[in-house]
Amino acid sequence: MYNRPRGTEDVYGDYSDLFQIIESRIAQVGKQFGFREIRTPIFEATELFVRSVGETSDIVKKEFYNFKDKGDRDIVLRPEGTAGVIRAVVEEKLLNKFPLPLRLMYHGPMFRYERPQSGRLRQFNQFGFEIIGTNTIADDIEILLLSVAILDAIEIKNWTLKINNIGNFTTRNRWVSALKTYFAQYRDQLNPLNQQRLDSNPLRILDDKEDGKKAFVKNAPQIAQFLTPEEIRDQTQLETQLKALKIKYIVDPTLVRGLDYYTNLVFEFNADDSAAILAGGRYSKLLGEIGGPDYGCIGFALGIERMIKLLIAQKTKLIAEQKNTIVVLAPLSEKCIEQALAIANLIRQKTTAVVLCNYSTYKLPKHFSYAEKHHADYVIIIGEKEIKDGTVIIKEQKKLSQKVVKIKELLSAIK
């Protein structure tokens, strides 16, 4: 007996159906916004993520799934998608091959070694979007409009948008310096982790689940005190556009995000008091640091498992809405198998119905039991008499009614 690794899960049944529906709807919305898919390796050079995510981030310090390969190279299973996408953009020279700004989307498994809990796995799936080569407020708005369109497409209800402007690197360094000075006087009141963060990354103290609730943390210096006139202008323009588009938002001065490459706009969506279900922001130096030109970018990612957990809590009807008509064939003897195969092939070619048959039995009660287990809409009974007459018996499961129809009328009888 073998068990799956801790922090992973097997995906099947209705859960798998929800995965497919969500990914399909997200991809369709992305295409409407002009995004094209990019697929990057699941593992990359460790240095790529150390450089992009930041040495002081929790991901690098505690959550890497890293190892030495047989060539003695430092490899890590990707903890997030943006760094790999930007690496591919530079390596494949995509900025020269396609018009700017590039609009790329990706999806697949990510890996972080952290304590497994509800909505937080060691292998989890993300869908992400990046606009590369842009410095306009309009593209910031586009990314937020895309986010809202995705939540609408997968029918997430009661969401809340939180935004903040964490400034450029110069602005943020002034803020960080002020935070270090401020929190130094409260060091003894911080938990051990935040005492470490005070020296390396005090921004994470602001959104800490434990210390973030304390009054002295809430009263810490805010980024708004350090923004330049240009950054204040951009923030005002962004909020004006959001109001014009009737997109509700909250300015949250404690919102910082956990990755070092973010600058200026950061945002996240929550629903029903959940953890962030979709989050991202603008980043201005990552492309240049990986070897490309110093272009601005903006992007976000969403966790599929968190979306599914939320949809289940909100009693989603996505599966029922997407359910195909299910038809079960019931051949009553070996001589009926050939006709059953022909009918199955006909229905599959001409309709979107799911066609199933238990070819190992010819007993009608077993066919009905098989149909019930698969929640079939119709059972098509095929006996030797029906073959001679060129007919079948169609039993509609929900209405518990049945009728005899000619083979040529079969398709019109299946709704």
Helices and strands as residue ranges (DSSP letters): H 13-32, E 36-37, E 43-45, H 46-53, H 58-58, I 59-63, E 65-68, E 74-77, H 82-91, H 94-97, E 102-111, E 123-132, H 137-153, E 159-165, H 169-184, G 187-189, H 192-200, H 203-206, G 211-213, H 215-218, G 223-225, H 229-244, E 250-251, E 262-271, E 278-283, H 286-290, E 297-303, H 304-313, H 318-322, E 326-331, G 334-336, H 337-350, E 354-357, H 364-373, E 378-382, H 384-389, E 391-396, E 401-406, G 407-409, H 410-413
